[in-house]
Amino acid sequence: MQKGANVVGIDRDYKPESMIHELKADAELIEGTIEDLDLMISIIRDRKIEFVFHLAAQSIVGTANSNPLDTFKSNIEGTWNVLEAARQLGQASDIADRRLRGIILASSDKAYGDQDVLPYIEDAPMQGRFPYDVSKSCADLIARSYFLSYKVPVCVTRCGNLFGAGDLNLSRIVPDTLTHVLRGEPVTIRSNGKPVRDYLYIKDAVNAYLMLAERMWNDSSVHGEAFNISNQAPMSVLECVDKILAVVGREDLKPIIQGTATREIEEQFLDATKINTVLGWKPQYDFTAGLKETVGWYKDLVKGRNSVASIS
Ligand SMILES: NC(=O)c1ccc[n+]([C@@H]2O[C@H](COP(=O)([O-])OP(=O)(O)OC[C@H]3O[C@@H](n4cnc5c(N)ncnc54)[C@H](O)[C@@H]3O)[C@@H](O)[C@H]2O)c1
């Protein structure tokens, strides 16, 4: 919106406390599911959509493990609907319906599954094994298929753990740790604390998405490509929690390590050479700098100031 775009959002579930409502005056927010192909076609055609950021997904690994069907429907069927809508409109007889210039699909580092070679590079095969990972591997492959078969102008992004103000998925490690320590409680870590992951500040991710969109708009040679987005500073869950404790000044609140998480890949992190080279994207924040910008929003959240009466 700051770049002058008219923005239309579609979500199945607008949470009352979501920051998205701050955009209501200037963006159109539609309640609906991407599992509905007709809805996808009509929104893209009738709103004259020129670019799609396809972010909607069941994005929580634990929920995917307990509810695979909903995850596969949102993440796989939803993705093929977005791409199929683009394919059908790309072949429309009326030129006014053929406005869509690009789609960015939010895939994930999880789409790679477990790999022998670290850090992951874009050419590595998609080999997720657990429900969330498989949903992202499939979505990623379907995007490639729509590009190769029908020239649908799609690119794929793959990030590790994103964090920043506004993330209401409180089971994720950064929101979980912040909300606990800001209430003066230790966080419980489900894993053994050793899994190694990337952590990327949301503003760096947004910047990468916008740079990619602008390139796709002007240069069709990047269509069909996948890009890792990473600050290339992976750390273990325990290191991540320690850094949060240091920023909040509560090193006394040592985490409780449960060690019960299953279906976890031990180490996964991304090589970002391609996005650095092709787009010139570089992260502006390290973990601590991003976290310092994030803490205030969670302080308000735990105090009930972000339109959230209380959180459990
Ligand atoms: N947050 C991360 O760490 C991370 C990392 C890598 C990739 N991703 C991917 O980036 C995207 C955005 O992630 P996020 O953290 O903002 O997730 P999020 O869970 O905060 O937001 C996803 C939104 O999609 C909506 N949604 C789910 N199923 C839908 C459906 N069938 N129809 C319409 N809306 C639906 C949900 O209501 C939710 O508002 C997702 O595709 C996610 O898989 C996220």
The ligand as an SDF file (V2000), in Angstrom:
LIG
                    3D

 44 48  0  0  0  0  0  0  0  0999 V2000
    5.7130  -17.8350    9.7160 N   0  0  0  0  0  0  0  0  0  0  0  0
    6.7160  -18.6150    9.3340 C   0  0  0  0  0  0  0  0  0  0  0  0
    7.6600  -18.8820   10.0970 O   0  0  0  0  0  0  0  0  0  0  0  0
    6.7430  -19.1610    7.9300 C   0  0  0  0  0  0  0  0  0  0  0  0
    7.9170  -19.7390    7.4420 C   0  0  0  0  0  0  0  0  0  0  0  0
    7.9320  -20.2550    6.1470 C   0  0  0  0  0  0  0  0  0  0  0  0
    6.7980  -20.2010    5.3650 C   0  0  0  0  0  0  0  0  0  0  0  0
    5.6650  -19.6450    5.8670 N   0  0  0  0  0  0  0  0  0  0  0  0
    4.4920  -19.5910    5.0110 C   0  0  0  0  0  0  0  0  0  0  0  0
    4.1770  -18.2260    4.8070 O   0  0  0  0  0  0  0  0  0  0  0  0
    2.7700  -18.0590    4.7210 C   0  0  0  0  0  0  0  0  0  0  0  0
    2.3100  -17.0480    5.7350 C   0  0  0  0  0  0  0  0  0  0  0  0
    2.6870  -17.5150    7.0170 O   0  0  0  0  0  0  0  0  0  0  0  0
    2.1310  -16.8140    8.3400 P   0  0  0  0  0  0  0  0  0  0  0  0
    3.1150  -17.0620    9.3930 O   0  0  0  0  0  0  0  0  0  0  0  0
    1.6940  -15.4240    8.0330 O   0  0  0  0  0  0  0  0  0  0  0  0
    0.8570  -17.7270    8.6060 O   0  0  0  0  0  0  0  0  0  0  0  0
   -0.4610  -17.3570    9.4260 P   0  0  0  0  0  0  0  0  0  0  0  0
   -0.9780  -18.6520    9.9600 O   0  0  0  0  0  0  0  0  0  0  0  0
   -0.2010  -16.2470   10.3700 O   0  0  0  0  0  0  0  0  0  0  0  0
   -1.4060  -16.8130    8.2910 O   0  0  0  0  0  0  0  0  0  0  0  0
   -1.9690  -17.6660    7.3410 C   0  0  0  0  0  0  0  0  0  0  0  0
   -3.4010  -17.2000    7.0910 C   0  0  0  0  0  0  0  0  0  0  0  0
   -3.9830  -18.0760    6.1190 O   0  0  0  0  0  0  0  0  0  0  0  0
   -5.3420  -18.2170    6.4490 C   0  0  0  0  0  0  0  0  0  0  0  0
   -5.8640  -19.4400    5.8340 N   0  0  0  0  0  0  0  0  0  0  0  0
   -5.5700  -20.7230    6.1520 C   0  0  0  0  0  0  0  0  0  0  0  0
   -6.2380  -21.5660    5.3500 N   0  0  0  0  0  0  0  0  0  0  0  0
   -6.9800  -20.7910    4.5100 C   0  0  0  0  0  0  0  0  0  0  0  0
   -7.8870  -21.0660    3.4690 C   0  0  0  0  0  0  0  0  0  0  0  0
   -8.1620  -22.3170    3.1260 N   0  0  0  0  0  0  0  0  0  0  0  0
   -8.4700  -20.0290    2.8190 N   0  0  0  0  0  0  0  0  0  0  0  0
   -8.1860  -18.7440    3.1620 C   0  0  0  0  0  0  0  0  0  0  0  0
   -7.3390  -18.4190    4.1550 N   0  0  0  0  0  0  0  0  0  0  0  0
   -6.7430  -19.4340    4.8150 C   0  0  0  0  0  0  0  0  0  0  0  0
   -5.3780  -18.2700    7.9800 C   0  0  0  0  0  0  0  0  0  0  0  0
   -6.6640  -17.8940    8.4540 O   0  0  0  0  0  0  0  0  0  0  0  0
   -4.2840  -17.2610    8.3390 C   0  0  0  0  0  0  0  0  0  0  0  0
   -4.8170  -15.9820    8.5700 O   0  0  0  0  0  0  0  0  0  0  0  0
    2.1580  -19.4610    4.9100 C   0  0  0  0  0  0  0  0  0  0  0  0
    1.9540  -20.0190    3.6350 O   0  0  0  0  0  0  0  0  0  0  0  0
    3.2510  -20.2110    5.6320 C   0  0  0  0  0  0  0  0  0  0  0  0
    3.1600  -21.5910    5.4100 O   0  0  0  0  0  0  0  0  0  0  0  0
    5.6130  -19.1120    7.1210 C   0  0  0  0  0  0  0  0  0  0  0  0
  1  2  1  0
  2  3  2  0
  2  4  1  0
  4  5  1  0
  4 44  2  0
  5  6  2  0
  6  7  1  0
  7  8  2  0
  8  9  1  0
  8 44  1  0
  9 10  1  0
  9 42  1  0
 10 11  1  0
 11 12  1  0
 11 40  1  0
 12 13  1  0
 13 14  1  0
 14 15  2  0
 14 16  1  0
 14 17  1  0
 17 18  1  0
 18 19  2  0
 18 20  1  0
 18 21  1  0
 21 22  1  0
 22 23  1  0
 23 24  1  0
 23 38  1  0
 24 25  1  0
 25 26  1  0
 25 36  1  0
 26 27  1  0
 26 35  1  0
 27 28  2  0
 28 29  1  0
 29 30  1  0
 29 35  2  0
 30 31  1  0
 30 32  2  0
 32 33  1  0
 33 34  2  0
 34 35  1  0
 36 37  1  0
 36 38  1  0
 38 39  1  0
 40 41  1  0
 40 42  1  0
 42 43  1  0
M  CHG  2   8   1  16  -1
M  END
$$$$
